[in-house]
């Protein structure tokens, strides 16, 4: 079987397990899948990819909360829009740091926080859960492929 087969198999199994786990814990199932997406789209693999995904997602949660808190204090829409513009600049410029270089991961964390209406605790747990499940999906798929692959006779 191909590596793609084993990755599809473990992704399917762990996706179902994530759905059940997140539901049982009262987490956002959809946000976990955003964390999973972050890991699979990250520019690095393995632990390094997991760390970059985690730091990017968490910075996005942070920046979303900055926008939410400061915009709530603004009495005019133009001020809230200006706050968003400034924060979006920082979300991108922070990519000069290696651990924050994955800008899409930052925006995924931010958007998830907005979608959860600022429930950052639940979003953090959901994103982290999804990231961990994604790591397990990939690791177990690669492991299964290396242990179970059938070699063609010469």
BELWOQUI-V240978 format. One record per run of one state. SS is the DSSP state (2 for helix, 1 for strand, 0 for the rest). FROM is the first residue (numbers start at 1). TO is the last residue. If there is no record, write none. Layout:
BEGIN
ss=SS from=FROM to=TO
ss=SS from=FROM to=TO
END
This chain:
BEGIN
ss=0 from=1 to=2
ss=2 from=3 to=25
ss=0 from=26 to=28
ss=2 from=29 to=41
ss=0 from=42 to=45
ss=2 from=46 to=73
ss=0 from=74 to=76
ss=2 from=77 to=96
ss=0 from=97 to=97
ss=2 from=98 to=100
ss=0 from=101 to=102
ss=2 from=103 to=115
ss=0 from=116 to=119
ss=2 from=120 to=148
ss=0 from=149 to=154
END
